[in-house]
Amino acid sequence: MARRVTKPRILICILRRDVRLSDNPIFHHASQAFIDYDSHPETPDTNSREDSMISDTEVPDFTHLLPVYIFPANQVEVSGFLASDSKRSPYPEARSQIAGVWRTGPHRAKFMAEGAWNLKERLEGLECGSGLDLRVGMIGDVVENMLQWYAKEKDDDGNTAEVSAIWMTADDGTEERADERDVKGIAAHYGVNVRVWEDEKYFVDDRDLPLDMRSMSDLPNVYTTFRKSLEPLRECPRQILPAPTKLPPLPPHSPPQMGPFEIPNSLQALIERLLAPLNEDPSFGLSSPPQWPGNVESAHPFMGGESAAQDRLSHLIVSGAMSSYKATRNGMLGLDFSTKLSAYLAQGHLTARQVHWAMADFEGGNGEGRGVQGYGKGENEGTAAVRFELLWRDYMRLCARKFGSRMFHVDGIRDTTSSKRREGQDSYNSDQDQSSAKRWRYIHKDGKAGDDPAKTAEVFDRFRSGLTGIGLIDASNRELFLTGYTSNRARQNVASFLASHLGIDWRIGAEWYEFLLVDYDVGSNWGNWQYVAGVGNDPRQGRVFNPIKQALDYDPKGEYITAWVPELRKLQITKGIGPNKEEVDQQRLMGLFQAWRLEGSEKAQLGLQGLEWVEHPLVRIQFSVNRRRGQGNDGRGKDRGSWRGGRGKGKGNRRLGNEEKLGNSGHGDQM
Ligand SMILES: Cc1cc2nc3c(=O)[nH]c(=O)nc-3n(C[C@H](O)[C@H](O)[C@H](O)COP(=O)(O)OP(=O)(O)OC[C@H]3O[C@@H](n4cnc5c(N)ncnc54)[C@H](O)[C@@H]3O)c2cc1C
């Protein structure tokens, strides 16, 4: 049907962490409104829309849709996009507040670029003239630039194009909410209406939360209480919004990228621009950065984007990995011990309810996975455990909404009374004047813990480089540096080690994770760090992970440690127990877990003698095993041998062993 010839009226959609075509409220409603309008241009039929969220008055009158994905300059370093060497970026470097590390590292920058590019291709593939513009800058600046440009620009017929509305999806991070306020303020100045849609990438839709929880002050401070209020979890998620097949076309003209930046026109060039400033110092400030060991593969070799996310989800169903998830989720090596969906979920390449419905179809026998064990047999242990974990993610997100900048405070979210007192204050840096319940060691100031910030910085450097001398911690930090991923089990140990064994301000660990994680998510990262550091919403405070016992339980053959710490590969940890029979020698395993325990001659033979991390580990954890022959460990925490855990030398190293978190029982508040 021919459209009325009129000046273009543009709906601008700002995309942030909702980089997908399917199950995306913005694209769904833009498509619905457009199709309705296309069939009945004079009397748009708003009643036919599926979702009651959108009312007649809220449907903007638009002829064109301009989706825009913005790399935000405060989170992603954008100086690589400068149009020439002589230009200077108007933005400060995108570095963290305390440790001064990049906020977005190479793994996630690449993943984000792949995600945005994939969406661009998917939109262009609809063949209705749609597409995606990529921009860099602060979100408010980009929007202002666009509104200014449209206010001045004439189209081919001499008409000024008109921006009829701006749509974006809500996000719970403090910076993201500030962006939303900026956009609203700027748009109001230009007389443009802004609609911020519910963020629908979570397991439980906000609109379905129990009434008393909608006001955040009533969000339970304990996950179990939250979960129980929503069970049965399988019945929680809403239906998926279908991917549109037709969208309004891009406007005839769109504002160019504002100077001094320019946007390249291929994915490869986009990635190069993002990585250019990071590549100036590939050691990222470390004196001995981890090097790729041979013969090991990344546990997260996946590329970003909605298409890759759907492929991964489908693989998890048809391979049976989703159904075996409960048994394997505490693993550390390989592709399928856990879902590896976190990065897709964090960037909004995938929604939690898409994961739910893929599993529900399998459980109901009407989806993929025919022939796989459990097909058509309802919820199984694995699929139930995935739902349980997805709800953790929801909970962390709601905590971020509830506690705002308190998520970044050294005392965490526990000190809620003083948090109320200090409401409105940027508490990220307010530790200067607050008395912490715990004395932390800082790298940026004297923490009054008898420490020296310069020394703490050295210790932090060794921690990040995987040179602490504790095998599990070193393997995980090297893996993280090199691949952008490390398992949940390893993350818990690493966070606990920094906060409890080393007594270092947990926030610099969280900043380091923010920099490196491919799946970084503000609520999940800062919430989990707080939880493990003992300043978050763990109902049992003061738990400390013993990385030796944890290694014994979850890496009983030392495979994970030797994969990432190749210096230890030649250490023979088995002994003969009969003709052609071998078993792991627990005493030698202890040498793998902490190399300082090896005999001098053995260290010399293995080339370990004289290495700082071997001779002078950051912490020595006294731990011995007394295992009867033949009583092995099944690698999933079912250790039946006896052991004695003792007090280590590091400060803050308290209540090791018995007080550590439960194994993989799946009970209580375990993450
Ligand atoms: C110190 C620390 C920092 C963390 N930082 C992040 C982060 O920045 N982003 C992030 O997504 N997760 C974070 N986690 C949680 C968890 O480690 C990862 O979600 C998980 O390891 C990702 O791998 P997966 O997708 O294979 O997880 P799976 O084990 O397959 O779990 C399925 C999904 O459930 C969710 N999930 C699982 N565990 C948790 C949890 N403890 N908290 C919140 N969601 C969870 C994730 O979305 C995950 O993709 C952190 C955990 C710790 C201890």
The ligand as an ORCA input file, in Angstrom:
! r2SCAN-3c Opt
* xyz 0 1
  C      32.730    -13.061     42.134
  C      31.699    -13.407     41.092
  C      31.458    -12.539     40.036
  C      30.483    -12.844     39.087
  N      30.260    -11.962     38.051
  C      29.283    -12.230     37.161
  C      28.990    -11.326     36.102
  O      29.578    -10.246     35.987
  N      28.032    -11.678     35.195
  C      27.339    -12.845     35.302
  O      26.485    -13.111     34.457
  N      27.563    -13.693     36.316
  C      28.509    -13.434     37.242
  N      28.743    -14.321     38.253
  C      27.842    -15.470     38.414
  C      28.288    -16.766     37.734
  O      29.601    -17.056     38.096
  C      28.173    -16.703     36.219
  O      26.882    -16.274     35.857
  C      28.402    -18.059     35.573
  O      29.633    -18.595     35.978
  C      28.363    -17.912     34.074
  O      28.604    -19.130     33.413
  P      27.392    -19.949     32.797
  O      26.570    -19.098     31.918
  O      27.949    -21.166     32.214
  O      26.546    -20.253     34.107
  P      25.545    -21.445     34.426
  O      26.097    -22.181     35.578
  O      25.219    -22.197     33.218
  O      24.238    -20.711     34.948
  C      23.142    -20.386     34.080
  C      22.887    -18.911     34.185
  O      22.429    -18.577     35.487
  C      22.930    -17.317     35.879
  N      23.759    -17.474     37.082
  C      24.407    -18.585     37.492
  N      24.999    -18.353     38.679
  C      24.724    -17.087     39.014
  C      25.057    -16.247     40.122
  N      25.788    -16.686     41.151
  N      24.628    -14.979     40.116
  C      23.879    -14.498     39.107
  N      23.529    -15.239     38.041
  C      23.944    -16.513     37.996
  C      23.779    -16.797     34.723
  O      22.988    -15.943     33.938
  C      24.128    -18.069     33.963
  O      24.336    -17.845     32.594
  C      29.733    -14.036     39.205
  C      29.987    -14.904     40.271
  C      30.959    -14.592     41.199
  C      31.201    -15.535     42.338
*
